[in-house]
Amino acid sequence: MKNFTRWLNKSYERAGKEWTPEELAFLADKYGLVSDRAISKHLKRSPNGIMIAARRKLHQTRKMNFYSGHELARSLGIPCSKTIISWVEAGWLIARRSIVRQGPFKAWLFRDKNIERFLRARPWLFTPMKMPRHYFRSIIQEEYDRDPWYTCQEAATFLGIKTDDAVQRYINRGWLPAYKRPGGPWQGVWIIRRSAIEKFLASDPRPAHRFETASLSRKRTARRHGHPLRLSVVWSVLCPDCGETIVVKADPSLRGPRVQERFIQVYTNGTCSHGVECVLTR
């Protein structure tokens, strides 16, 4: 190494020559990311000149071009940098060892583009309100605003159920895509994205309620025990085209707004095709 440095000092020394803006820009972009030897070969300057120019002209240290594990944890509001390293080991976050030593080991090197890609792919790992004011926080907030995340209890409201136990059953059966956020008293908390809930509701795989489409065996059992079965409900609907009041017999699963919507869809597509009484099925 000493012989190489001596050779560089003799061959690449450009004493008395000012640094050009292009050279300083290259040094600012690469300092700390690649070795001083590679920079000195490219700029044809000595390693000592590289270090002096970075310190005196750019006021830049080797770690200013990347995030170390501790710096990234602090920027993301993570209490321990070991969590960051676990994401690297899981393949979620791209990183490599830098040329800068931090204690007995070389510091981890995290680039801005890799961090941003990781944050946009897994925003559910973070809570924006718990993050410090930083550009990374704005990325997480943008992802939450674009497609929010909900816990099982919050998703139950959108799915029309009262408890989150059914939501967890949907997740376990593979009906509802979800991710498990680390933490909590057990093994984390399930969270579901709004787009996944909308896709679930668009092709709802859940069996209908018993009074809506009960199987023949259940109907027979209900009649055998003396329970009446509701087969249809009578509604009075005002036709928006002709203004007449129509009697509509609808399936019990259809509610008021749905009856009106279904009636318009079936009987009033440009021209009225209904009579005094109509029948709507599910």
RODO-2510 file (C-alpha; in nm, 4 decimals, decimal comma):
residues 282
     n   res          X          Y          Z
     1     m     0,0000     0,0000     0,0000
     2     k     0,2833     0,2400     0,0817
     3     n     0,4542     0,1677    -0,2497
     4     f     0,1272     0,2259    -0,4335
     5     t     0,0692     0,5570    -0,2553
     6     r     0,4262     0,6685    -0,3250
     7     w     0,3798     0,5796    -0,6900
     8     l     0,0575     0,7731    -0,7051
     9     n     0,2171     1,0751    -0,5407
    10     k     0,4872     1,0751    -0,8074
    11     s     0,2660     0,9939    -1,1060
    12     y    -0,0640     1,1705    -1,0375
    13     e     0,0457     1,4661    -0,8317
    14     r    -0,0888     1,7859    -0,9792
    15     a     0,0623     2,0340    -0,7394
    16     g    -0,0391     2,3913    -0,7968
    17     k    -0,3272     2,3050    -1,0284
    18     e    -0,6685     2,4212    -0,9200
    19     w    -0,9584     2,1813    -0,8925
    20     t    -1,2083     2,2229    -1,1725
    21     p    -1,5843     2,2264    -1,1018
    22     e    -1,6169     1,8956    -1,2860
    23     e    -1,3546     1,7340    -1,0635
    24     l    -1,5175     1,8653    -0,7466
    25     a    -1,8582     1,7445    -0,8643
    26     f    -1,7202     1,3970    -0,9309
    27     l    -1,5478     1,3921    -0,5931
    28     a    -1,8654     1,5070    -0,4155
    29     d    -2,0676     1,2277    -0,5779
    30     k    -1,8201     0,9439    -0,5238
    31     y    -1,6421     1,0288    -0,1990
    32     g    -1,7116     0,7565     0,0544
    33     l    -1,8925     0,5337    -0,1931
    34     v    -1,5816     0,4070    -0,3700
    35     s    -1,2217     0,3869    -0,2545
    36     d    -0,9841     0,6824    -0,2657
    37     r    -0,7634     0,4736    -0,4954
    38     a    -1,0384     0,4548    -0,7595
    39     i    -1,1093     0,8276    -0,7334
    40     s    -0,7408     0,9162    -0,7555
    41     k    -0,6999     0,7010    -1,0661
    42     h    -0,9929     0,8700    -1,2340
    43     l    -0,8941     1,2267    -1,1428
    44     k    -0,5184     1,1616    -1,1654
    45     r    -0,4563     1,3092    -0,8233
    46     s    -0,2968     1,1658    -0,5124
    47     p    -0,5031     1,0054    -0,2343
    48     n    -0,3836     1,2789     0,0027
    49     g    -0,5074     1,5420    -0,2412
    50     i    -0,8440     1,3659    -0,2564
    51     m    -0,8835     1,3740     0,1213
    52     i    -0,7656     1,7346     0,1528
    53     a    -0,9996     1,8568    -0,1231
    54     a    -1,2963     1,6748     0,0274
    55     r    -1,2267     1,8241     0,3708
    56     r    -1,1285     2,1783     0,2770
    57     k    -1,3136     2,2500    -0,0456
    58     l    -1,6286     2,0424    -0,0058
    59     h    -1,6452     2,0206     0,3766
    60     q    -1,7544     1,6637     0,3225
    61     t    -1,6905     1,3463     0,5185
    62     r    -1,6956     0,9942     0,3821
    63     k    -2,0356     0,9166     0,5333
    64     m    -2,2228     1,2112     0,3825
    65     n    -2,3061     1,0286     0,0578
    66     f    -2,4932     0,7419     0,2222
    67     y    -2,6853     0,6399     0,5321
    68     s    -2,5305     0,4076     0,7845
    69     g    -2,7457     0,1710     0,9859
    70     h    -2,7605     0,4046     1,2876
    71     e    -2,8363     0,7123     1,0764
    72     l    -3,1112     0,5357     0,8825
    73     a    -3,2703     0,4058     1,2023
    74     r    -3,2707     0,7572     1,3465
    75     s    -3,4213     0,9022     1,0259
    76     l    -3,6997     0,6408     1,0215
    77     g    -3,7761     0,6617     1,3916
    78     i    -3,6570     0,3053     1,4592
    79     p    -3,5178     0,2628     1,8132
    80     c    -3,2545     0,0033     1,7176
    81     s    -3,0443    -0,0344     1,4043
    82     k    -3,0646    -0,4140     1,4366
    83     t    -3,4159    -0,3870     1,2957
    84     i    -3,2701    -0,2247     0,9842
    85     i    -3,0165    -0,5059     0,9475
    86     s    -3,2930    -0,7660     0,9834
    87     w    -3,4684    -0,6076     0,6841
    88     v    -3,1446    -0,6365     0,4883
    89     e    -3,1076    -1,0021     0,5813
    90     a    -3,4704    -1,0662     0,4812
    91     g    -3,4010    -0,9193     0,1378
    92     w    -3,6414    -0,6278     0,1818
    93     l    -3,3796    -0,3524     0,1819
    94     i    -3,0744    -0,3458    -0,0463
    95     a    -2,7472    -0,2531     0,1257
    96     r    -2,3779    -0,3396     0,1260
    97     r    -2,0735    -0,2850     0,3388
    98     s    -1,9033     0,0493     0,2817
    99     i    -1,5345     0,1338     0,2802
   100     v    -1,5797     0,3366     0,6004
   101     r    -1,4935     0,1633     0,9237
   102     q    -1,7241     0,1981     1,2211
   103     g    -1,5490     0,0363     1,5137
   104     p    -1,4025    -0,3035     1,4274
   105     f    -1,6375    -0,3482     1,1292
   106     k    -1,7206    -0,1596     0,8129
   107     a    -2,0381     0,0470     0,8236
   108     w    -2,3453    -0,0540     0,6238
   109     l    -2,4106     0,1563     0,3151
   110     f    -2,7712     0,2484     0,2314
   111     r    -2,8470     0,4526    -0,0822
   112     d    -3,1386     0,6953    -0,1109
   113     k    -3,2950     0,5214    -0,4124
   114     n    -3,2913     0,1814    -0,2388
   115     i    -3,4413     0,3269     0,0782
   116     e    -3,7202     0,4987    -0,1153
   117     r    -3,7986     0,1784    -0,3066
   118     f    -3,8173    -0,0112     0,0218
   119     l    -4,0449     0,2495     0,1855
   120     r    -4,2889     0,2512    -0,1048
   121     a    -4,3028    -0,1288    -0,1112
   122     r    -4,3555    -0,1725     0,2657
   123     p    -4,5029     0,1438     0,4186
   124     w    -4,6976    -0,0679     0,6673
   125     l    -4,3807    -0,1134     0,8719
   126     f    -4,4024     0,2501     0,9850
   127     t    -4,6433     0,4895     1,1506
   128     p    -4,6085     0,8409     1,0059
   129     m    -4,6966     1,0164     1,3316
   130     k    -4,4124     0,8377     1,5126
   131     m    -4,1502     0,9257     1,2531
   132     p    -3,9323     1,2392     1,2770
   133     r    -3,9846     1,5186     1,0269
   134     h    -3,7899     1,3934     0,7296
   135     y    -3,8243     1,3261     0,3582
   136     f    -3,8784     0,9582     0,4401
   137     r    -4,1812     1,0500     0,6472
   138     s    -4,3347     1,2304     0,3489
   139     i    -4,2934     0,9130     0,1403
   140     i    -4,4769     0,7046     0,3989
   141     q    -4,7510     0,9656     0,4321
   142     e    -4,7917     0,9765     0,0548
   143     e    -4,8351     0,5988     0,0398
   144     y    -5,0886     0,6064     0,3235
   145     d    -5,2872     0,8821     0,1511
   146     r    -5,2806     0,7005    -0,1820
   147     d    -5,3929     0,3619    -0,0481
   148     p    -5,4543     0,3593     0,3298
   149     w    -5,3900     0,0654     0,5611
   150     y    -5,6361    -0,0596     0,8208
   151     t    -5,6215    -0,2953     1,1153
   152     c    -5,8602    -0,5892     1,1352
   153     q    -6,0922    -0,3946     1,3642
   154     e    -6,1032    -0,1016     1,1225
   155     a    -6,1455    -0,3282     0,8196
   156     a    -6,4416    -0,5010     0,9857
   157     t    -6,6458    -0,1819     0,9452
   158     f    -6,5835    -0,1738     0,5697
   159     l    -6,6660    -0,5431     0,5374
   160     g    -6,9968    -0,5110     0,7217
   161     i    -6,9075    -0,7290     1,0203
   162     k    -6,8901    -0,6477     1,3886
   163     t    -6,5754    -0,8243     1,5111
   164     d    -6,2252    -0,8650     1,3739
   165     d    -6,2271    -1,2443     1,4242
   166     a    -6,4017    -1,2918     1,0916
   167     v    -6,1462    -1,0670     0,9201
   168     q    -5,8651    -1,2881     1,0482
   169     r    -6,0496    -1,5938     0,9179
   170     y    -6,0729    -1,4301     0,5743
   171     i    -5,6980    -1,3689     0,5874
   172     n    -5,6183    -1,7253     0,6940
   173     r    -5,8356    -1,8654     0,4132
   174     g    -5,6525    -1,6531     0,1571
   175     w    -5,9572    -1,4447     0,0669
   176     l    -5,8156    -1,1138     0,1889
   177     p    -5,4487    -1,0187     0,1238
   178     a    -5,2853    -0,8730     0,4340
   179     y    -4,9472    -0,8094     0,5908
   180     k    -4,8378    -0,8545     0,9465
   181     r    -4,6828    -0,5470     1,1033
   182     p    -4,4104    -0,6410     1,3554
   183     g    -4,4777    -0,5688     1,7198
   184     g    -4,7723    -0,6128     1,9489
   185     p    -4,8193    -0,8523     2,2379
   186     w    -4,7896    -1,1663     2,0241
   187     q    -4,6534    -1,1916     1,6709
   188     g    -4,7590    -0,8611     1,5215
   189     v    -5,0762    -0,6997     1,3928
   190     w    -5,2521    -0,7800     1,0669
   191     i    -5,3096    -0,4790     0,8427
   192     i    -5,5064    -0,4644     0,5185
   193     r    -5,4839    -0,2128     0,2368
   194     r    -5,7955    -0,0360     0,1103
   195     s    -5,7418    -0,1631    -0,2445
   196     a    -5,7441    -0,5214    -0,1105
   197     i    -6,0730    -0,4564     0,0711
   198     e    -6,2303    -0,3087    -0,2433
   199     k    -6,1146    -0,6067    -0,4505
   200     f    -6,2538    -0,8437    -0,1864
   201     l    -6,5939    -0,6712    -0,1930
   202     a    -6,6016    -0,6649    -0,5748
   203     s    -6,5906    -1,0471    -0,5854
   204     d    -6,7120    -1,1346    -0,2384
   205     p    -6,6270    -1,5023    -0,1730
   206     r    -6,8250    -1,5188     0,1510
   207     p    -7,1362    -1,7378     0,1624
   208     a    -7,4515    -1,5264     0,1794
   209     h    -7,6573    -1,4936     0,4953
   210     r    -7,8938    -1,7745     0,5798
   211     f    -8,2117    -1,5770     0,5111
   212     e    -8,0786    -1,4711     0,1706
   213     t    -7,9766    -1,7930    -0,0017
   214     a    -8,0205    -2,0773     0,2394
   215     s    -7,9660    -2,4256     0,1066
   216     l    -8,2595    -2,6542     0,0455
   217     s    -8,1675    -2,8701     0,3427
   218     r    -8,1679    -2,5722     0,5756
   219     k    -8,4997    -2,4558     0,4367
   220     r    -8,6514    -2,7978     0,5007
   221     t    -8,5069    -2,8010     0,8511
   222     a    -8,6472    -2,4554     0,9220
   223     r    -8,9949    -2,5535     0,8013
   224     r    -8,9795    -2,8775     0,9990
   225     h    -8,9161    -2,6785     1,3162
   226     g    -9,2011    -2,4445     1,2414
   227     h    -8,9910    -2,1448     1,1333
   228     p    -9,1348    -1,9472     0,8423
   229     l    -8,9125    -1,8562     0,5491
   230     r    -8,9221    -1,5142     0,3907
   231     l    -8,9148    -1,5603     0,0145
   232     s    -8,9728    -1,2037    -0,1026
   233     v    -9,0410    -0,8511     0,0191
   234     v    -9,2897    -0,6140    -0,1392
   235     w    -9,1711    -0,2622    -0,2201
   236     s    -9,3355     0,0425    -0,3677
   237     v    -9,1050     0,2100    -0,6211
   238     l    -9,1512     0,5332    -0,8146
   239     c    -9,0375     0,5006    -1,1768
   240     p    -8,8060     0,7935    -1,2560
   241     d    -8,9012     0,7879    -1,6288
   242     c    -9,2797     0,7691    -1,6379
   243     g    -9,3513     0,8776    -1,2790
   244     e    -9,5793     0,5788    -1,2039
   245     t    -9,5786     0,3921    -0,8732
   246     i    -9,4812     0,0290    -0,9248
   247     v    -9,5216    -0,2659    -0,6877
   248     v    -9,1965    -0,4601    -0,6765
   249     k    -9,1494    -0,8045    -0,5240
   250     a    -8,7804    -0,8391    -0,4436
   251     d    -8,5488    -1,0959    -0,2934
   252     p    -8,5028    -1,0441     0,0843
   253     s    -8,1313    -0,9815     0,0306
   254     l    -8,2096    -0,6576    -0,1583
   255     r    -8,2493    -0,3462     0,0537
   256     g    -8,4217    -0,0178    -0,0335
   257     p    -8,1426     0,1621    -0,2260
   258     r    -8,0433    -0,1621    -0,3937
   259     v    -8,4067    -0,2286    -0,4959
   260     q    -8,4311     0,1149    -0,6578
   261     e    -8,0965     0,0697    -0,8327
   262     r    -8,1861    -0,2800    -0,9540
   263     f    -8,5282    -0,1666    -1,0748
   264     i    -8,3796     0,1164    -1,2794
   265     q    -8,1138    -0,1135    -1,4203
   266     v    -8,3607    -0,3835    -1,5308
   267     y    -8,6800    -0,1980    -1,6270
   268     t    -8,5872     0,1602    -1,7169
   269     n    -8,2949     0,1451    -1,9565
   270     g    -8,4030     0,4348    -2,1780
   271     t    -8,7611     0,3016    -2,2198
   272     c    -8,9927     0,1709    -1,9494
   273     s    -9,0464    -0,2038    -1,9785
   274     h    -9,2260    -0,2618    -1,6496
   275     g    -9,5863    -0,3360    -1,5699
   276     v    -9,7953    -0,2606    -1,2638
   277     e    -9,6031    -0,5308    -1,0718
   278     c    -9,2412    -0,6381    -1,1138
   279     v    -9,0220    -0,9107    -0,9669
   280     l    -8,6564    -0,8591    -0,8845
   281     t    -8,4226    -1,1461    -0,8070
   282     r    -8,0855    -1,1280    -0,6380
***
